Amino acid sequence: MKKTLITITLFFILGNLFAQIDSTFIKRKRNLLQKSIVPVSLLVSGILLSDSGFEKSLNRETRDRVGNSFDFPIDEYTRFAPIVQLYVADIVGVKAKNHWFDQTKNLAVSIILTDVITNTLKRSIYKVRPNGFNAKAFPSGHSSLTFSTAAVLYEEFGQSSPILAYSGYGFAAITGSFRMLNNDHWLSDVLAGAGIGILVTKLVYHFDYLFKWNPFLKAKNIALIPRYSNGAVGLYFSKRF
């Protein structure tokens, strides 16, 4: 009788444990699907609109309005804005989802994966830019980078500071818009780039529990300070003694 009770208790505990694991897995899967709706929609829209009459017409109308000689390279600066925002927010003490090291880790992984995917597609898909400069239009690298980093900013400050969190997407939208206004990209290039950037970052944050490691979690007086020089963004590592 005692053995039977122990067996039943063990089955009950194990059944409960597996049910919780299964529930967590289903919840994570549902969460991932919800997070993927917007970026996948952007990516699919970019694919469907590529080489369409609509985007060619849009480009012609844009050129008629701003002129063929229009060139205002603000996109070379706004593409880095979400990164700067992220670290400035840390320095001034805005509450973030993660420690600065985990932020940097997720940011670096997101940027690297986005860059690899974007450049692989650029080399594989022969699509000429609207200005005819080369055949690496699809997808837009500036857009994929900025939307990826904007998604990092959103993930970190979406709960504590929504205005800051969404402002990164504002800079990303400006970057994508000026890629078209400067005649460097078609609409589909920008949409696809945005979709790739956001999707990659969402995936990185969804699976970040798999590579949780932070040697600075208990360290104090250590900070990263963003730096911009000669068109490149960098970081200063500082420690107060």
MIZANU-947522 format. One record per residue: residue number from 1; chain; y, x, z of N, C-alpha, C in turn. Coordinates in steps of 0.2 Angstrom, whole numbers, plus 2048, in hexadecimal, padded with zeros to 3 digits. Example, Ala and Ser with C-alpha at 12.3 -4.5 7.8 and 13.67 -1.06 7.14 Angstrom:
2
1/A/7E4/842/827/7EA/83E/827/7F0/842/827 .
2/A/7F5/840/823/7FB/844/824/800/840/827 .
//
This chain:
241
1/A/7FA/804/800/800/800/800/806/804/800 .
2/A/806/80A/804/80C/80E/805/80D/812/7FE .
3/A/808/814/7FB/808/817/7F4/80B/812/7EF .
4/A/809/80C/7EF/80B/807/7EA/813/806/7EB .
5/A/815/806/7F2/81C/805/7F3/820/80B/7F1 .
6/A/81E/811/7F2/821/817/7EF/821/817/7E8 .
7/A/81C/815/7E4/81C/815/7DD/821/810/7DA .
8/A/821/80A/7DD/826/805/7DB/82D/807/7DC .
9/A/82E/80B/7E2/835/80D/7E3/837/812/7DE .
10/A/832/817/7DD/834/81C/7D8/835/819/7D1 .
11/A/831/814/7CF/832/811/7C9/839/80E/7C8 .
12/A/83B/80B/7CE/841/807/7CF/847/80C/7CE .
13/A/847/812/7D2/84C/817/7D1/84D/81A/7CB .
14/A/847/81C/7C8/847/81F/7C1/84A/81A/7BC .
15/A/847/813/7BC/84A/80E/7B8/851/80D/7B8 .
16/A/854/80D/7BE/85B/80D/7BF/85F/813/7BC .
17/A/85C/819/7BD/85F/81F/7BB/860/81F/7B3 .
18/A/85A/81D/7B0/85A/81D/7A9/85E/817/7A6 .
19/A/85F/812/7AA/863/80C/7A8/86A/80E/7A8 .
20/A/86C/812/7AD/873/815/7AE/875/81A/7A8 .
21/A/870/81E/7A7/871/823/7A1/871/820/79B .
22/A/86D/81B/799/86D/817/793/874/813/793 .
23/A/876/810/798/87D/80D/798/882/812/797 .
24/A/882/818/79A/888/81D/799/888/81F/791 .
25/A/882/820/78F/881/822/788/884/81D/783 .
26/A/882/816/784/884/811/780/88C/810/780 .
27/A/88F/811/787/896/810/788/899/816/784 .
28/A/897/81C/784/89A/822/781/89A/821/779 .
29/A/894/81E/777/893/81D/770/898/817/76D .
30/A/899/812/771/89E/80D/770/8A5/810/770 .
31/A/8A6/814/775/8AD/817/776/8AF/81B/770 .
32/A/8AA/81F/76D/8AB/823/768/8AC/81F/761 .
33/A/8A8/81A/760/8A9/816/75B/8B1/813/75B .
34/A/8B3/811/761/8BA/80E/761/8BF/813/760 .
35/A/8BE/819/762/8C3/81F/761/8C3/821/75A .
36/A/8BD/81F/756/8BD/822/74F/8C0/81D/74A .
37/A/8C1/817/74C/8C3/812/747/8CA/814/743 .
38/A/8CF/816/747/8D5/818/744/8D4/81E/73F .
39/A/8D2/824/742/8D1/829/73E/8CD/829/738 .
40/A/8C7/825/739/8C3/824/733/8C6/81F/72E .
41/A/8CA/81A/730/8CE/816/72B/8D3/81A/727 .
42/A/8D6/81F/72B/8DB/823/727/8D7/827/722 .
43/A/8D2/82A/724/8CE/82E/71F/8CB/82B/719 .
44/A/8C9/825/71B/8C6/821/715/8CC/81E/711 .
45/A/8D1/81C/714/8D7/81A/710/8D9/820/70B .
46/A/8D9/826/70E/8DB/82C/70A/8D7/82D/704 .
47/A/8D0/82C/705/8CB/82D/700/8CC/828/6FA .
48/A/8CD/822/6FD/8CE/81C/6F8/8D4/81D/6F4 .
49/A/8D9/81F/6F7/8E0/81F/6F3/8E1/826/6EF .
50/A/8DC/82B/6F0/8DD/831/6EC/8DD/830/6E5 .
51/A/8E2/833/6E1/8E2/832/6DA/8E3/82B/6D8 .
52/A/8E5/826/6DC/8E6/820/6DA/8ED/81F/6D7 .
53/A/8EE/819/6D3/8F4/818/6D0/8FA/817/6D5 .
54/A/8F8/814/6DB/8FD/812/6E0/900/819/6E3 .
55/A/8FC/81E/6E4/8FF/824/6E7/903/828/6E2 .
56/A/901/827/6DC/905/82B/6D6/90C/827/6D6 .
57/A/90B/820/6D6/911/81D/6D5/916/81E/6DB .
58/A/913/81E/6E1/917/820/6E7/91A/827/6E7 .
59/A/917/82C/6E4/91A/832/6E3/91F/832/6DE .
60/A/91F/82E/6D9/924/82E/6D4/92A/82B/6D7 .
61/A/929/825/6DB/92F/822/6DE/932/826/6E3 .
62/A/92E/82A/6E6/931/82F/6EB/935/834/6E8 .
63/A/933/837/6E2/936/83C/6DF/93D/839/6DC .
64/A/93D/833/6DA/943/830/6D7/948/82F/6DC .
65/A/946/82E/6E2/94B/82D/6E8/94D/833/6EB .
66/A/949/838/6EC/94C/83E/6EF/94D/844/6EA .
67/A/94B/843/6E4/94C/848/6DF/946/84E/6DF .
68/A/945/850/6D9/93F/855/6D8/941/85C/6DC .
69/A/947/85D/6DD/949/864/6E1/949/863/6E8 .
70/A/948/85D/6EB/948/85C/6F2/943/861/6F6 .
71/A/946/864/6FB/941/869/6FF/944/86A/706 .
72/A/942/866/70A/944/867/711/93E/868/716 .
73/A/93C/86F/717/936/871/71A/936/870/721 .
74/A/938/86A/724/937/869/72B/930/868/72D .
75/A/92C/867/728/925/866/72A/921/86C/72C .
76/A/925/872/72A/922/879/72D/923/87A/734 .
77/A/928/876/737/929/876/73E/926/870/742 .
78/A/926/86A/73F/924/864/743/91C/865/744 .
79/A/919/868/740/912/869/740/90F/86C/747 .
80/A/914/870/74A/912/873/750/915/870/756 .
81/A/919/86B/755/91C/867/75A/917/865/760 .
82/A/912/861/75E/90D/85F/763/90B/864/768 .
83/A/909/86A/765/907/870/769/90C/872/76E .
84/A/912/873/76C/918/875/770/919/86F/776 .
85/A/919/869/774/919/863/778/914/864/77E .
86/A/90E/865/77C/908/866/781/90A/86B/786 .
87/A/90C/871/784/90D/876/789/913/875/78D .
88/A/918/873/78A/91F/871/78E/91E/86C/793 .
89/A/91A/867/791/918/862/796/914/865/79C .
90/A/910/869/79B/90C/86D/7A0/911/871/7A5 .
91/A/916/874/7A1/91A/878/7A5/91F/874/7AA .
92/A/921/86F/7A7/926/86A/7AB/922/866/7B0 .
93/A/91B/866/7B0/917/862/7B5/915/85B/7B3 .
94/A/915/859/7AD/913/853/7AB/90B/852/7AC .
95/A/909/84D/7AF/902/84D/7B1/8FE/84C/7AB .
96/A/8F9/850/7AA/8F4/850/7A4/8ED/84E/7A6 .
97/A/8E9/84D/7A1/8E2/84B/7A2/8DE/851/7A5 .
98/A/8E0/857/7A2/8DC/85D/7A3/8E0/862/7A5 .
99/A/8DD/867/7A8/8E0/86E/7AA/8E2/871/7A3 .
100/A/8E7/876/7A4/8EA/879/79E/8E5/87D/79A .
101/A/8E0/880/79D/8DB/883/79A/8D6/87F/796 .
102/A/8D4/879/799/8D0/874/795/8D4/871/78F .
103/A/8DB/870/790/8DF/86E/78A/8DF/873/785 .
104/A/8E0/87A/787/8E0/87F/782/8D9/880/77E .
105/A/8D4/87F/782/8CD/87F/77F/8CC/87A/77A .
106/A/8CE/873/77C/8CD/86E/777/8D2/86E/771 .
107/A/8D8/871/773/8DD/872/76D/8DA/877/768 .
108/A/8D8/87C/76B/8D5/882/766/8CF/87F/762 .
109/A/8CA/87C/765/8C5/879/762/8C7/874/75D .
110/A/8CB/870/75E/8CD/86B/75A/8D1/86E/754 .
111/A/8D5/873/755/8D9/876/74F/8D4/87A/74B .
112/A/8CF/87E/74E/8CB/882/74A/8C6/87D/745 .
113/A/8C3/878/748/8BF/873/745/8C3/870/73F .
114/A/8C9/86D/741/8CD/86A/73C/8CF/86E/736 .
115/A/8D0/875/738/8D2/879/732/8CC/87B/72E .
116/A/8C6/87C/731/8C0/87D/72D/8BF/878/728 .
117/A/8BF/871/72B/8BD/86C/727/8C2/86B/721 .
118/A/8C9/86B/723/8CE/86A/71E/8CE/86F/719 .
119/A/8CD/876/71A/8CD/87B/715/8C6/87B/711 .
120/A/8C1/878/714/8BB/878/710/8BB/872/70B .
121/A/8BF/86D/70D/8C0/867/708/8C5/869/703 .
122/A/8CA/86D/705/8CF/86F/700/8CC/873/6FA .
123/A/8C7/878/6FC/8C4/87C/6F8/8BE/878/6F3 .
124/A/8BC/873/6F6/8B7/86F/6F3/8B9/86A/6EE .
125/A/8BF/867/6F0/8C2/861/6EC/8C7/864/6E8 .
126/A/8C7/863/6E1/8CC/866/6DD/8D1/860/6DC .
127/A/8D6/861/6E0/8DC/85C/6DF/8E3/85F/6DF .
128/A/8E6/85F/6D9/8EC/862/6D8/8F2/85F/6DC .
129/A/8F6/863/6DF/8FC/861/6E3/901/85D/6DE .
130/A/905/859/6E1/90A/856/6DD/90F/85A/6D9 .
131/A/910/860/6DD/915/865/6DA/911/86A/6D5 .
132/A/90A/869/6D5/906/86D/6D0/905/874/6D3 .
133/A/907/876/6D9/906/87D/6DC/8FF/87F/6DB .
134/A/8FB/87B/6DE/8F4/87D/6DE/8EF/877/6DE .
135/A/8E9/878/6DE/8E4/872/6DE/8E1/872/6E5 .
136/A/8E5/872/6EA/8E2/872/6F1/8E6/86C/6F5 .
137/A/8E7/867/6F2/8EB/862/6F5/8E8/85E/6FA .
138/A/8E1/85C/6F9/8DD/858/6FD/8D9/85B/702 .
139/A/8D9/85A/708/8DE/856/70C/8E4/85B/70E .
140/A/8E9/858/711/8EF/85C/713/8EE/860/71A .
141/A/8EE/866/719/8ED/86B/71F/8F2/86A/724 .
142/A/8F9/869/722/8FE/868/727/8FD/861/72B .
143/A/8FB/85C/727/8FA/856/72B/8F4/856/72F .
144/A/8EE/859/72D/8E8/859/731/8E9/85D/738 .
145/A/8ED/863/737/8EF/867/73D/8F3/863/742 .
146/A/8F8/860/73F/8FD/85C/744/8FA/856/747 .
147/A/8F6/852/743/8F3/84C/746/8EE/84E/74B .
148/A/8EA/854/74A/8E5/857/74F/8E9/858/755 .
149/A/8EE/85C/755/8F2/85E/75B/8F5/858/75F .
150/A/8F7/854/75A/8FB/84E/75D/8F5/849/761 .
151/A/8EF/849/75F/8EA/846/762/8E8/849/769 .
152/A/8E9/850/769/8E8/853/76F/8ED/851/774 .
153/A/8F3/851/772/8F9/84F/776/8F8/848/779 .
154/A/8F5/844/775/8F4/83D/777/8EE/83C/77C .
155/A/8E9/840/77B/8E3/840/77F/8E5/843/786 .
156/A/8EA/847/786/8EC/84A/78D/8F1/846/791 .
157/A/8F5/843/78D/8FB/83F/791/8FB/838/78F .
158/A/8F6/835/78C/8F6/82E/78A/8F6/82A/790 .
159/A/8F3/82C/796/8F3/828/79C/8FA/829/7A0 .
160/A/8FC/82F/7A1/901/831/7A5/908/830/7A2 .
161/A/909/831/79C/90F/831/798/90F/82F/791 .
162/A/90E/828/790/90D/825/789/912/827/784 .
163/A/918/828/786/91D/82A/781/91C/831/77F .
164/A/91B/835/783/919/83C/781/913/83C/77D .
165/A/90E/839/77F/908/839/77B/908/836/774 .
166/A/90C/831/773/90D/82E/76C/912/832/768 .
167/A/916/836/76B/91C/83A/768/918/83F/763 .
168/A/913/841/765/90F/846/761/90D/843/75A .
169/A/90B/83D/75A/90A/83A/754/910/839/750 .
170/A/916/838/753/91C/837/750/91E/83D/74C .
171/A/91D/843/74F/91E/84A/74B/919/84B/746 .
172/A/913/848/747/90D/849/742/90F/844/73C .
173/A/912/83E/73D/914/83A/737/91A/83D/734 .
174/A/91E/840/737/924/844/734/921/849/72F .
175/A/91C/84D/732/91A/853/72E/916/850/728 .
176/A/912/84B/728/90F/848/723/914/845/71D .
177/A/919/842/720/91E/83F/71C/922/844/717 .
178/A/923/84A/71B/927/84F/717/922/853/713 .
179/A/91C/853/714/917/856/70F/918/852/708 .
180/A/919/84C/709/919/848/703/920/848/700 .
181/A/925/848/704/92C/848/702/92E/84F/6FE .
182/A/92B/854/701/92C/85B/6FE/927/85C/6F8 .
183/A/923/857/6F6/91F/857/6F0/919/85C/6F1 .
184/A/917/85D/6F7/911/862/6F8/90B/85E/6F8 .
185/A/90B/857/6FA/905/853/6FB/906/84C/6F8 .
186/A/900/849/6F7/900/842/6F5/8FF/83E/6FB .
187/A/900/838/6FB/8FE/833/701/8F7/834/704 .
188/A/8F2/834/6FF/8EB/834/701/8EA/83B/705 .
189/A/8ED/840/703/8EC/847/706/8EE/846/70D .
190/A/8F4/843/70F/8F6/843/715/8F2/83E/71A .
191/A/8F0/838/717/8EC/834/71B/8E5/837/71C .
192/A/8E2/83A/718/8DC/83D/719/8DC/843/71E .
193/A/8E2/847/71E/8E3/84C/723/8E4/849/72A .
194/A/8E8/844/72A/8E9/841/730/8E2/83E/733 .
195/A/8DE/83B/72F/8D8/839/731/8D3/83E/734 .
196/A/8D3/844/730/8CF/849/732/8D1/84C/739 .
197/A/8D8/84D/73A/8DA/850/740/8D9/84C/746 .
198/A/8DA/846/745/8D9/841/74B/8D2/841/74D .
199/A/8CE/840/748/8C7/83F/749/8C4/845/74C .
200/A/8C5/84B/74A/8C3/851/74D/8C4/852/754 .
201/A/8CB/850/756/8CD/851/75D/8CA/84C/761 .
202/A/8C9/846/75F/8C5/840/762/8BE/842/764 .
203/A/8BB/846/75F/8B4/848/760/8B4/84D/765 .
204/A/8B9/852/765/8B9/858/76A/8BA/855/771 .
205/A/8BE/850/772/8BF/84E/778/8B9/849/77B .
206/A/8B6/846/776/8B1/842/778/8AB/846/77A .
207/A/8AA/84C/777/8A4/850/779/8A6/856/77E .
208/A/8AC/856/780/8AF/85C/784/8AB/85D/78B .
209/A/8A7/858/78D/8A3/859/793/89D/85D/792 .
210/A/89C/85F/78B/896/863/78A/898/86A/78A .
211/A/89E/86C/78A/8A1/873/78B/8A6/874/790 .
212/A/8A5/870/796/8A9/871/79C/8A9/878/79F .
213/A/8AE/87C/79E/8AE/882/7A2/8B5/884/7A2 .
214/A/8B7/886/7A8/8BE/888/7AA/8BF/88D/7AF .
215/A/8BF/893/7AD/8C0/898/7B2/8C7/898/7B6 .
216/A/8CB/894/7B4/8D2/894/7B7/8D3/88E/7BB .
217/A/8CE/88A/7BC/8CF/883/7BF/8D2/884/7C6 .
218/A/8D0/889/7CA/8D2/88A/7D1/8D8/88F/7D1 .
219/A/8D9/892/7CC/8DF/897/7CC/8E6/894/7CC .
220/A/8EA/897/7CF/8F1/894/7D0/8F6/899/7CD .
221/A/8FC/897/7CB/901/89B/7C9/900/89E/7C2 .
222/A/8FB/89A/7BE/8FA/89D/7B7/8FC/898/7B2 .
223/A/8FF/89A/7AD/902/895/7A8/902/898/7A1 .
224/A/902/893/79C/903/895/795/90A/893/793 .
225/A/90D/897/790/914/895/78D/914/896/786 .
226/A/916/890/782/916/890/77B/91B/895/778 .
227/A/91A/898/772/91F/89C/76F/91E/89B/767 .
228/A/924/89B/764/925/89A/75D/929/8A0/75A .
229/A/926/8A3/755/92A/8A9/752/927/8AA/74B .
230/A/92C/8AA/747/92B/8AC/73F/925/8A7/73C .
231/A/926/8A1/73E/922/89C/73B/91B/89B/73E .
232/A/91A/89F/744/913/89E/747/914/89C/74E .
233/A/90F/898/751/90F/896/758/90B/89B/75C .
234/A/90D/89D/762/908/8A1/766/909/89E/76D .
235/A/905/8A2/772/906/8A0/779/907/8A6/77D .
236/A/90B/8A6/782/90B/8AB/787/907/8A9/78D .
237/A/903/8AE/78F/8FF/8AD/795/903/8B0/79B .
238/A/905/8AC/7A0/908/8AF/7A6/905/8AD/7AD .
239/A/906/8B2/7B2/903/8B1/7B8/909/8B3/7BD .
240/A/90A/8AF/7C2/90F/8B1/7C7/90B/8B4/7CD .
241/A/90D/8B9/7D0/90A/8BD/7D6/90E/8BC/7DC .
//
